[in-house]
Amino acid sequence: MQPTLVVLAAGMASRYGSMKQVQGFGPSGETIMEYSIYDAIHAGFGKVVFIIREEFQDMFAKTFAAKLEGKIKVEFAFQEVQKFVGNRQISAERKKPWGTAHAVLCCKGIVNEPFAVINADDFYGKDGFVKAYNFLQSESADNDYAIIGYELKKTLSDNGSVSRGVCKVDEDGNLIDINERTKIYRNEKGIITYEDEEGLHEVSEDATVSMNFFAFGTDFISQCEKYFGEFLDKEINNPKGEFFIPIVVDKVVKNKTGKVKVIPTSSQWFGVTYKEDAPEVKASVDKLVADGEYPVSLWG
Protein backbone atom coordinates (compact mmCIF):
# COMPACT_ATOMS: atom_id res chain seq x y z
CA MET A 1 0.00 0.00 0.00
CA GLN A 2 1.42 3.37 -1.01
CA PRO A 3 1.58 5.91 1.83
CA THR A 4 -0.23 9.25 1.75
CA LEU A 5 1.21 12.74 2.09
CA VAL A 6 -0.86 15.05 4.32
CA VAL A 7 -0.21 18.77 3.78
CA LEU A 8 -1.08 21.18 6.61
CA ALA A 9 -2.44 24.21 4.78
CA ALA A 10 -5.29 25.51 6.95
CA GLY A 11 -3.23 28.12 8.81
CA MET A 12 -4.30 31.73 8.66
CA ALA A 13 -0.73 32.95 7.94
CA SER A 14 -1.03 35.56 10.68
CA ARG A 15 2.68 36.41 10.89
CA TYR A 16 3.20 36.33 7.15
CA GLY A 17 0.16 38.45 6.34
CA SER A 18 -1.11 36.63 3.24
CA MET A 19 -1.98 33.22 1.82
CA LYS A 20 1.66 32.16 1.63
CA GLN A 21 0.63 28.57 0.88
CA VAL A 22 -0.24 29.48 -2.72
CA GLN A 23 2.45 32.07 -3.40
CA GLY A 24 4.68 31.15 -6.31
CA PHE A 25 8.42 30.83 -5.73
CA GLY A 26 9.59 28.59 -8.58
CA PRO A 27 10.57 29.82 -12.07
CA SER A 28 7.23 28.63 -13.44
CA GLY A 29 5.23 29.94 -10.49
CA GLU A 30 5.47 26.79 -8.35
CA THR A 31 4.56 27.03 -4.66
CA ILE A 32 6.81 25.58 -1.99
CA MET A 33 4.36 22.75 -1.38
CA GLU A 34 4.57 21.74 -5.05
CA TYR A 35 8.25 20.96 -4.56
CA SER A 36 7.30 18.81 -1.58
CA ILE A 37 4.63 17.01 -3.59
CA TYR A 38 7.06 16.53 -6.47
CA ASP A 39 9.59 14.98 -4.09
CA ALA A 40 6.89 12.82 -2.49
CA ILE A 41 5.73 11.49 -5.87
CA HIS A 42 9.29 10.57 -6.80
CA ALA A 43 9.77 8.89 -3.42
CA GLY A 44 6.69 6.71 -4.01
CA PHE A 45 3.73 8.37 -2.24
CA GLY A 46 0.38 7.61 -3.87
CA LYS A 47 -1.99 10.28 -2.55
CA VAL A 48 -1.85 13.84 -1.25
CA VAL A 49 -4.45 15.22 1.15
CA PHE A 50 -4.61 18.99 1.60
CA ILE A 51 -5.95 20.08 4.98
CA ILE A 52 -7.55 23.46 4.37
CA ARG A 53 -10.45 25.62 5.42
CA GLU A 54 -13.46 24.77 3.29
CA GLU A 55 -13.73 28.23 1.76
CA PHE A 56 -10.34 27.71 0.10
CA GLN A 57 -11.28 24.49 -1.69
CA ASP A 58 -12.02 26.10 -5.06
CA MET A 59 -8.77 28.07 -4.99
CA PHE A 60 -6.70 24.98 -4.10
CA ALA A 61 -8.49 22.84 -6.66
CA LYS A 62 -7.85 25.39 -9.43
CA THR A 63 -4.23 25.78 -8.38
CA PHE A 64 -3.31 22.11 -8.12
CA ALA A 65 -5.88 19.80 -9.71
CA ALA A 66 -4.76 20.13 -13.34
CA LYS A 67 -1.06 20.05 -12.45
CA LEU A 68 -1.34 16.87 -10.41
CA GLU A 69 -3.87 14.99 -12.54
CA GLY A 70 -2.48 11.58 -13.46
CA LYS A 71 0.53 12.04 -11.18
CA ILE A 72 -0.93 11.52 -7.72
CA LYS A 73 -4.42 11.16 -6.23
CA VAL A 74 -5.68 14.40 -4.63
CA GLU A 75 -8.18 14.77 -1.79
CA PHE A 76 -9.16 17.52 0.64
CA ALA A 77 -9.88 17.52 4.38
CA PHE A 78 -11.47 20.55 6.02
CA GLN A 79 -10.31 21.89 9.36
CA GLU A 80 -13.04 23.88 11.07
CA VAL A 81 -13.10 25.05 14.67
CA GLN A 82 -16.28 23.13 15.58
CA LYS A 83 -15.08 19.73 14.33
CA PHE A 84 -14.72 17.00 16.97
CA VAL A 85 -15.65 19.28 19.88
CA GLY A 86 -18.90 17.37 20.53
CA ASN A 87 -21.42 19.20 22.67
CA ARG A 88 -18.85 21.49 24.26
CA GLN A 89 -19.49 25.23 24.07
CA ILE A 90 -16.78 27.12 22.17
CA SER A 91 -15.76 30.57 23.37
CA ALA A 92 -16.91 33.40 21.11
CA GLU A 93 -13.32 34.63 21.17
CA ARG A 94 -12.13 31.48 19.41
CA LYS A 95 -11.47 32.49 15.79
CA LYS A 96 -8.97 29.97 14.43
CA PRO A 97 -8.82 26.15 14.41
CA TRP A 98 -7.22 24.16 17.19
CA GLY A 99 -3.75 23.45 15.79
CA THR A 100 -1.85 20.81 13.85
CA ALA A 101 -2.98 17.69 15.74
CA HIS A 102 -6.59 18.81 15.31
CA ALA A 103 -5.84 19.24 11.60
CA VAL A 104 -4.67 15.62 11.40
CA LEU A 105 -7.80 14.53 13.28
CA CYS A 106 -9.85 16.22 10.54
CA CYS A 107 -8.44 13.56 8.16
CA LYS A 108 -10.46 10.85 9.94
CA GLY A 109 -12.19 8.71 7.30
CA ILE A 110 -10.06 10.18 4.50
CA VAL A 111 -6.65 8.82 5.46
CA ASN A 112 -6.73 5.10 6.24
CA GLU A 113 -3.17 4.14 5.42
CA PRO A 114 0.30 5.04 6.75
CA PHE A 115 0.98 8.71 6.09
CA ALA A 116 3.48 11.53 6.35
CA VAL A 117 2.59 15.04 7.52
CA ILE A 118 4.28 18.26 6.40
CA ASN A 119 3.72 22.01 6.57
CA ALA A 120 2.60 23.63 3.32
CA ASP A 121 5.06 26.51 3.62
CA ASP A 122 8.26 24.61 4.42
CA PHE A 123 10.83 23.27 1.96
CA TYR A 124 12.16 19.96 3.26
CA GLY A 125 14.42 18.54 0.56
CA LYS A 126 14.32 15.22 -1.30
CA ASP A 127 16.16 13.22 1.33
CA GLY A 128 13.41 13.66 3.91
CA PHE A 129 10.71 12.26 1.64
CA VAL A 130 12.80 9.23 0.70
CA LYS A 131 13.46 8.51 4.38
CA ALA A 132 9.81 8.99 5.32
CA TYR A 133 8.67 6.69 2.51
CA ASN A 134 11.20 4.00 3.44
CA PHE A 135 10.11 4.13 7.07
CA LEU A 136 6.42 3.91 6.21
CA GLN A 137 6.99 1.01 3.82
CA SER A 138 9.40 -1.06 5.87
CA GLU A 139 9.49 -0.06 9.53
CA SER A 140 6.22 1.48 10.65
CA ALA A 141 3.46 -0.39 12.44
CA ASP A 142 0.16 0.93 13.75
CA ASN A 143 1.83 2.56 16.73
CA ASP A 144 5.35 3.12 15.40
CA TYR A 145 5.99 6.65 14.23
CA ALA A 146 8.91 8.76 13.02
CA ILE A 147 10.08 12.36 13.01
CA ILE A 148 12.30 13.56 10.19
CA GLY A 149 14.83 15.53 12.23
CA TYR A 150 16.69 18.62 11.00
CA GLU A 151 19.79 20.34 12.37
CA LEU A 152 18.68 23.45 14.26
CA LYS A 153 21.31 25.67 12.58
CA LYS A 154 19.75 24.84 9.19
CA THR A 155 16.25 25.91 10.20
CA LEU A 156 16.62 29.51 11.40
CA SER A 157 15.24 32.70 9.88
CA ASP A 158 17.29 35.89 9.52
CA ASN A 159 14.11 37.92 9.92
CA GLY A 160 12.84 36.95 13.35
CA SER A 161 12.53 34.24 15.95
CA VAL A 162 11.12 30.78 15.22
CA SER A 163 9.52 27.95 17.19
CA ARG A 164 11.05 24.47 17.03
CA GLY A 165 10.43 21.13 18.71
CA VAL A 166 13.82 20.14 20.15
CA CYS A 167 14.20 16.35 20.23
CA LYS A 168 16.01 14.25 22.82
CA VAL A 169 16.70 10.65 21.73
CA ASP A 170 18.06 7.45 23.27
CA GLU A 171 21.01 5.42 21.98
CA ASP A 172 18.75 3.67 19.46
CA GLY A 173 17.51 6.95 17.98
CA ASN A 174 14.07 6.71 19.60
CA LEU A 175 12.45 9.84 20.97
CA ILE A 176 12.67 10.36 24.72
CA ASP A 177 11.32 13.88 24.84
CA ILE A 178 10.28 16.71 22.55
CA ASN A 179 10.21 20.27 23.88
CA GLU A 180 8.52 23.04 21.94
CA ARG A 181 10.86 26.02 22.18
CA THR A 182 9.51 29.40 21.11
CA LYS A 183 11.45 32.54 20.23
CA ILE A 184 14.59 30.76 18.98
CA TYR A 185 17.10 33.05 17.27
CA ARG A 186 20.81 33.67 16.82
CA ASN A 187 21.84 36.50 19.13
CA GLU A 188 24.31 39.32 18.48
CA LYS A 189 27.20 37.03 19.53
CA GLY A 190 26.15 34.39 17.00
CA ILE A 191 24.87 32.00 19.69
CA ILE A 192 21.51 30.30 19.19
CA THR A 193 19.20 30.99 22.12
CA TYR A 194 15.57 30.60 23.03
CA GLU A 195 13.37 32.64 25.35
CA ASP A 196 10.85 31.46 27.89
CA GLU A 197 9.30 32.85 31.06
CA GLU A 198 12.56 32.19 32.92
CA GLY A 199 14.73 34.16 30.50
CA LEU A 200 17.29 33.31 27.81
CA HIS A 201 18.80 29.85 27.30
CA GLU A 202 21.53 28.65 24.95
CA VAL A 203 20.80 25.69 22.68
CA SER A 204 23.24 23.68 20.56
CA GLU A 205 23.48 24.48 16.86
CA ASP A 206 23.51 20.75 16.16
CA ALA A 207 20.36 20.02 18.15
CA THR A 208 17.88 17.87 16.24
CA VAL A 209 14.56 19.61 15.78
CA SER A 210 11.17 18.70 14.45
CA MET A 211 9.95 20.77 11.51
CA ASN A 212 6.47 19.19 11.52
CA PHE A 213 7.61 16.43 9.15
CA PHE A 214 6.24 13.23 10.62
CA ALA A 215 5.60 9.66 9.48
CA PHE A 216 2.68 7.93 11.20
CA GLY A 217 1.16 4.49 11.40
CA THR A 218 -2.55 4.10 10.87
CA ASP A 219 -3.66 4.56 14.49
CA PHE A 220 -2.24 8.06 14.97
CA ILE A 221 -5.52 9.71 13.99
CA SER A 222 -7.32 7.80 16.76
CA GLN A 223 -4.60 8.92 19.18
CA CYS A 224 -5.30 12.53 18.14
CA GLU A 225 -9.00 12.02 18.79
CA LYS A 226 -8.35 10.55 22.23
CA TYR A 227 -6.05 13.32 23.40
CA PHE A 228 -8.06 16.11 21.77
CA GLY A 229 -10.87 15.40 24.21
CA GLU A 230 -8.44 15.73 27.12
CA PHE A 231 -7.07 18.95 25.61
CA LEU A 232 -10.53 20.49 25.25
CA ASP A 233 -11.43 19.65 28.84
CA LYS A 234 -8.60 21.99 29.90
CA GLU A 235 -8.34 24.51 27.07
CA ILE A 236 -11.73 25.03 25.46
CA ASN A 237 -12.07 28.48 27.04
CA ASN A 238 -8.57 29.52 26.02
CA PRO A 239 -8.99 31.44 22.73
CA LYS A 240 -5.32 30.90 21.86
CA GLY A 241 -4.85 27.30 23.01
CA GLU A 242 -3.42 25.00 20.33
CA PHE A 243 -3.38 21.22 20.07
CA PHE A 244 -0.05 20.51 18.39
CA ILE A 245 1.15 17.24 16.87
CA PRO A 246 4.13 17.15 19.30
CA ILE A 247 1.65 17.13 22.20
CA VAL A 248 0.25 13.81 20.97
CA VAL A 249 3.68 12.44 20.06
CA ASP A 250 4.96 13.28 23.54
CA LYS A 251 1.99 11.56 25.20
CA VAL A 252 2.52 8.43 23.12
CA VAL A 253 6.15 8.32 24.25
CA LYS A 254 5.46 9.14 27.90
CA ASN A 255 2.56 6.68 28.13
CA LYS A 256 4.60 4.01 26.32
CA THR A 257 1.80 3.29 23.86
CA GLY A 258 4.12 3.55 20.86
CA LYS A 259 7.64 4.35 19.69
CA VAL A 260 8.85 7.39 17.78
CA LYS A 261 12.05 7.10 15.78
CA VAL A 262 13.94 10.30 15.01
CA ILE A 263 15.41 9.97 11.51
CA PRO A 264 18.07 12.62 10.86
CA THR A 265 18.44 14.40 7.55
CA SER A 266 21.22 16.77 6.57
CA SER A 267 18.95 18.63 4.14
CA GLN A 268 18.77 22.41 4.33
CA TRP A 269 15.31 23.54 5.41
CA PHE A 270 13.88 26.86 4.33
CA GLY A 271 10.48 28.45 4.62
CA VAL A 272 8.44 31.63 4.75
CA THR A 273 7.75 32.30 8.40
CA TYR A 274 7.94 36.04 7.71
CA LYS A 275 7.22 38.06 4.58
CA GLU A 276 10.85 39.17 4.58
CA ASP A 277 11.87 35.52 4.06
CA ALA A 278 10.27 35.41 0.62
CA PRO A 279 13.19 36.77 -1.47
CA GLU A 280 15.61 34.37 0.24
CA VAL A 281 13.28 31.44 -0.41
CA LYS A 282 12.97 32.36 -4.08
CA ALA A 283 16.75 32.64 -4.38
CA SER A 284 17.16 29.20 -2.76
CA VAL A 285 14.67 27.63 -5.16
CA ASP A 286 16.32 29.33 -8.15
CA LYS A 287 19.69 27.92 -7.10
CA LEU A 288 18.31 24.39 -6.79
CA VAL A 289 16.84 24.69 -10.29
CA ALA A 290 20.08 26.14 -11.67
CA ASP A 291 22.01 23.25 -10.07
CA GLY A 292 19.75 20.74 -11.84
CA GLU A 293 18.02 19.48 -8.66
CA TYR A 294 14.61 20.35 -10.13
CA PRO A 295 13.36 21.10 -13.66
CA VAL A 296 12.47 24.64 -14.69
CA SER A 297 8.85 23.52 -14.82
CA LEU A 298 7.94 20.81 -12.32
CA TRP A 299 4.88 19.60 -14.22
CA GLY A 300 5.78 20.53 -17.78
C-alpha positions as CSV (number, residue, x, y, z in Angstrom):
1,M,0.0,0.0,0.0
2,Q,1.4,3.4,-1.0
3,P,1.6,5.9,1.8
4,T,-0.2,9.2,1.8
5,L,1.2,12.7,2.1
6,V,-0.9,15.1,4.3
7,V,-0.2,18.8,3.8
8,L,-1.1,21.2,6.6
9,A,-2.4,24.2,4.8
10,A,-5.3,25.5,7.0
11,G,-3.2,28.1,8.8
12,M,-4.3,31.7,8.7
13,A,-0.7,33.0,7.9
14,S,-1.0,35.6,10.7
15,R,2.7,36.4,10.9
16,Y,3.2,36.3,7.1
17,G,0.2,38.5,6.3
18,S,-1.1,36.6,3.2
19,M,-2.0,33.2,1.8
20,K,1.7,32.2,1.6
21,Q,0.6,28.6,0.9
22,V,-0.2,29.5,-2.7
23,Q,2.4,32.1,-3.4
24,G,4.7,31.2,-6.3
25,F,8.4,30.8,-5.7
26,G,9.6,28.6,-8.6
27,P,10.6,29.8,-12.1
28,S,7.2,28.6,-13.4
29,G,5.2,29.9,-10.5
30,E,5.5,26.8,-8.3
31,T,4.6,27.0,-4.7
32,I,6.8,25.6,-2.0
33,M,4.4,22.8,-1.4
34,E,4.6,21.7,-5.0
35,Y,8.2,21.0,-4.6
36,S,7.3,18.8,-1.6
37,I,4.6,17.0,-3.6
38,Y,7.1,16.5,-6.5
39,D,9.6,15.0,-4.1
40,A,6.9,12.8,-2.5
41,I,5.7,11.5,-5.9
42,H,9.3,10.6,-6.8
43,A,9.8,8.9,-3.4
44,G,6.7,6.7,-4.0
45,F,3.7,8.4,-2.2
46,G,0.4,7.6,-3.9
47,K,-2.0,10.3,-2.5
48,V,-1.8,13.8,-1.3
49,V,-4.4,15.2,1.2
50,F,-4.6,19.0,1.6
51,I,-5.9,20.1,5.0
52,I,-7.6,23.5,4.4
53,R,-10.4,25.6,5.4
54,E,-13.5,24.8,3.3
55,E,-13.7,28.2,1.8
56,F,-10.3,27.7,0.1
57,Q,-11.3,24.5,-1.7
58,D,-12.0,26.1,-5.1
59,M,-8.8,28.1,-5.0
60,F,-6.7,25.0,-4.1
61,A,-8.5,22.8,-6.7
62,K,-7.9,25.4,-9.4
63,T,-4.2,25.8,-8.4
64,F,-3.3,22.1,-8.1
65,A,-5.9,19.8,-9.7
66,A,-4.8,20.1,-13.3
67,K,-1.1,20.1,-12.5
68,L,-1.3,16.9,-10.4
69,E,-3.9,15.0,-12.5
70,G,-2.5,11.6,-13.5
71,K,0.5,12.0,-11.2
72,I,-0.9,11.5,-7.7
73,K,-4.4,11.2,-6.2
74,V,-5.7,14.4,-4.6
75,E,-8.2,14.8,-1.8
76,F,-9.2,17.5,0.6
77,A,-9.9,17.5,4.4
78,F,-11.5,20.5,6.0
79,Q,-10.3,21.9,9.4
80,E,-13.0,23.9,11.1
81,V,-13.1,25.1,14.7
82,Q,-16.3,23.1,15.6
83,K,-15.1,19.7,14.3
84,F,-14.7,17.0,17.0
85,V,-15.7,19.3,19.9
86,G,-18.9,17.4,20.5
87,N,-21.4,19.2,22.7
88,R,-18.8,21.5,24.3
89,Q,-19.5,25.2,24.1
90,I,-16.8,27.1,22.2
91,S,-15.8,30.6,23.4
92,A,-16.9,33.4,21.1
93,E,-13.3,34.6,21.2
94,R,-12.1,31.5,19.4
95,K,-11.5,32.5,15.8
96,K,-9.0,30.0,14.4
97,P,-8.8,26.1,14.4
98,W,-7.2,24.2,17.2
99,G,-3.8,23.5,15.8
100,T,-1.9,20.8,13.9
101,A,-3.0,17.7,15.7
102,H,-6.6,18.8,15.3
103,A,-5.8,19.2,11.6
104,V,-4.7,15.6,11.4
105,L,-7.8,14.5,13.3
106,C,-9.9,16.2,10.5
107,C,-8.4,13.6,8.2
108,K,-10.5,10.9,9.9
109,G,-12.2,8.7,7.3
110,I,-10.1,10.2,4.5
111,V,-6.6,8.8,5.5
112,N,-6.7,5.1,6.2
113,E,-3.2,4.1,5.4
114,P,0.3,5.0,6.8
115,F,1.0,8.7,6.1
116,A,3.5,11.5,6.4
117,V,2.6,15.0,7.5
118,I,4.3,18.3,6.4
119,N,3.7,22.0,6.6
120,A,2.6,23.6,3.3
121,D,5.1,26.5,3.6
122,D,8.3,24.6,4.4
123,F,10.8,23.3,2.0
124,Y,12.2,20.0,3.3
125,G,14.4,18.5,0.6
126,K,14.3,15.2,-1.3
127,D,16.2,13.2,1.3
128,G,13.4,13.7,3.9
129,F,10.7,12.3,1.6
130,V,12.8,9.2,0.7
131,K,13.5,8.5,4.4
132,A,9.8,9.0,5.3
133,Y,8.7,6.7,2.5
134,N,11.2,4.0,3.4
135,F,10.1,4.1,7.1
136,L,6.4,3.9,6.2
137,Q,7.0,1.0,3.8
138,S,9.4,-1.1,5.9
139,E,9.5,-0.1,9.5
140,S,6.2,1.5,10.6
141,A,3.5,-0.4,12.4
142,D,0.2,0.9,13.7
143,N,1.8,2.6,16.7
144,D,5.4,3.1,15.4
145,Y,6.0,6.7,14.2
146,A,8.9,8.8,13.0
147,I,10.1,12.4,13.0
148,I,12.3,13.6,10.2
149,G,14.8,15.5,12.2
150,Y,16.7,18.6,11.0
151,E,19.8,20.3,12.4
152,L,18.7,23.5,14.3
153,K,21.3,25.7,12.6
154,K,19.7,24.8,9.2
155,T,16.3,25.9,10.2
156,L,16.6,29.5,11.4
157,S,15.2,32.7,9.9
158,D,17.3,35.9,9.5
159,N,14.1,37.9,9.9
160,G,12.8,36.9,13.3
161,S,12.5,34.2,16.0
162,V,11.1,30.8,15.2
163,S,9.5,28.0,17.2
164,R,11.0,24.5,17.0
165,G,10.4,21.1,18.7
166,V,13.8,20.1,20.2
167,C,14.2,16.4,20.2
168,K,16.0,14.2,22.8
169,V,16.7,10.7,21.7
170,D,18.1,7.5,23.3
171,E,21.0,5.4,22.0
172,D,18.7,3.7,19.5
173,G,17.5,6.9,18.0
174,N,14.1,6.7,19.6
175,L,12.5,9.8,21.0
176,I,12.7,10.4,24.7
177,D,11.3,13.9,24.8
178,I,10.3,16.7,22.6
179,N,10.2,20.3,23.9
180,E,8.5,23.0,21.9
181,R,10.9,26.0,22.2
182,T,9.5,29.4,21.1
183,K,11.5,32.5,20.2
184,I,14.6,30.8,19.0
185,Y,17.1,33.0,17.3
186,R,20.8,33.7,16.8
187,N,21.8,36.5,19.1
188,E,24.3,39.3,18.5
189,K,27.2,37.0,19.5
190,G,26.1,34.4,17.0
191,I,24.9,32.0,19.7
192,I,21.5,30.3,19.2
193,T,19.2,31.0,22.1
194,Y,15.6,30.6,23.0
195,E,13.4,32.6,25.3
196,D,10.8,31.5,27.9
197,E,9.3,32.8,31.1
198,E,12.6,32.2,32.9
199,G,14.7,34.2,30.5
200,L,17.3,33.3,27.8
201,H,18.8,29.9,27.3
202,E,21.5,28.6,25.0
203,V,20.8,25.7,22.7
204,S,23.2,23.7,20.6
205,E,23.5,24.5,16.9
206,D,23.5,20.7,16.2
207,A,20.4,20.0,18.2
208,T,17.9,17.9,16.2
209,V,14.6,19.6,15.8
210,S,11.2,18.7,14.4
211,M,9.9,20.8,11.5
212,N,6.5,19.2,11.5
213,F,7.6,16.4,9.1
214,F,6.2,13.2,10.6
215,A,5.6,9.7,9.5
216,F,2.7,7.9,11.2
217,G,1.2,4.5,11.4
218,T,-2.6,4.1,10.9
219,D,-3.7,4.6,14.5
220,F,-2.2,8.1,15.0
221,I,-5.5,9.7,14.0
222,S,-7.3,7.8,16.8
223,Q,-4.6,8.9,19.2
224,C,-5.3,12.5,18.1
225,E,-9.0,12.0,18.8
226,K,-8.3,10.5,22.2
227,Y,-6.1,13.3,23.4
228,F,-8.1,16.1,21.8
229,G,-10.9,15.4,24.2
230,E,-8.4,15.7,27.1
231,F,-7.1,18.9,25.6
232,L,-10.5,20.5,25.2
233,D,-11.4,19.7,28.8
234,K,-8.6,22.0,29.9
235,E,-8.3,24.5,27.1
236,I,-11.7,25.0,25.5
237,N,-12.1,28.5,27.0
238,N,-8.6,29.5,26.0
239,P,-9.0,31.4,22.7
240,K,-5.3,30.9,21.9
241,G,-4.9,27.3,23.0
242,E,-3.4,25.0,20.3
243,F,-3.4,21.2,20.1
244,F,0.0,20.5,18.4
245,I,1.1,17.2,16.9
246,P,4.1,17.2,19.3
247,I,1.7,17.1,22.2
248,V,0.2,13.8,21.0
249,V,3.7,12.4,20.1
250,D,5.0,13.3,23.5
251,K,2.0,11.6,25.2
252,V,2.5,8.4,23.1
253,V,6.2,8.3,24.2
254,K,5.5,9.1,27.9
255,N,2.6,6.7,28.1
256,K,4.6,4.0,26.3
257,T,1.8,3.3,23.9
258,G,4.1,3.6,20.9
259,K,7.6,4.3,19.7
260,V,8.8,7.4,17.8
261,K,12.0,7.1,15.8
262,V,13.9,10.3,15.0
263,I,15.4,10.0,11.5
264,P,18.1,12.6,10.9
265,T,18.4,14.4,7.6
266,S,21.2,16.8,6.6
267,S,18.9,18.6,4.1
268,Q,18.8,22.4,4.3
269,W,15.3,23.5,5.4
270,F,13.9,26.9,4.3
271,G,10.5,28.4,4.6
272,V,8.4,31.6,4.7
273,T,7.8,32.3,8.4
274,Y,7.9,36.0,7.7
275,K,7.2,38.1,4.6
276,E,10.9,39.2,4.6
277,D,11.9,35.5,4.1
278,A,10.3,35.4,0.6
279,P,13.2,36.8,-1.5
280,E,15.6,34.4,0.2
281,V,13.3,31.4,-0.4
282,K,13.0,32.4,-4.1
283,A,16.8,32.6,-4.4
284,S,17.2,29.2,-2.8
285,V,14.7,27.6,-5.2
286,D,16.3,29.3,-8.1
287,K,19.7,27.9,-7.1
288,L,18.3,24.4,-6.8
289,V,16.8,24.7,-10.3
290,A,20.1,26.1,-11.7
291,D,22.0,23.2,-10.1
292,G,19.8,20.7,-11.8
293,E,18.0,19.5,-8.7
294,Y,14.6,20.3,-10.1
295,P,13.4,21.1,-13.7
296,V,12.5,24.6,-14.7
297,S,8.8,23.5,-14.8
298,L,7.9,20.8,-12.3
299,W,4.9,19.6,-14.2
300,G,5.8,20.5,-17.8
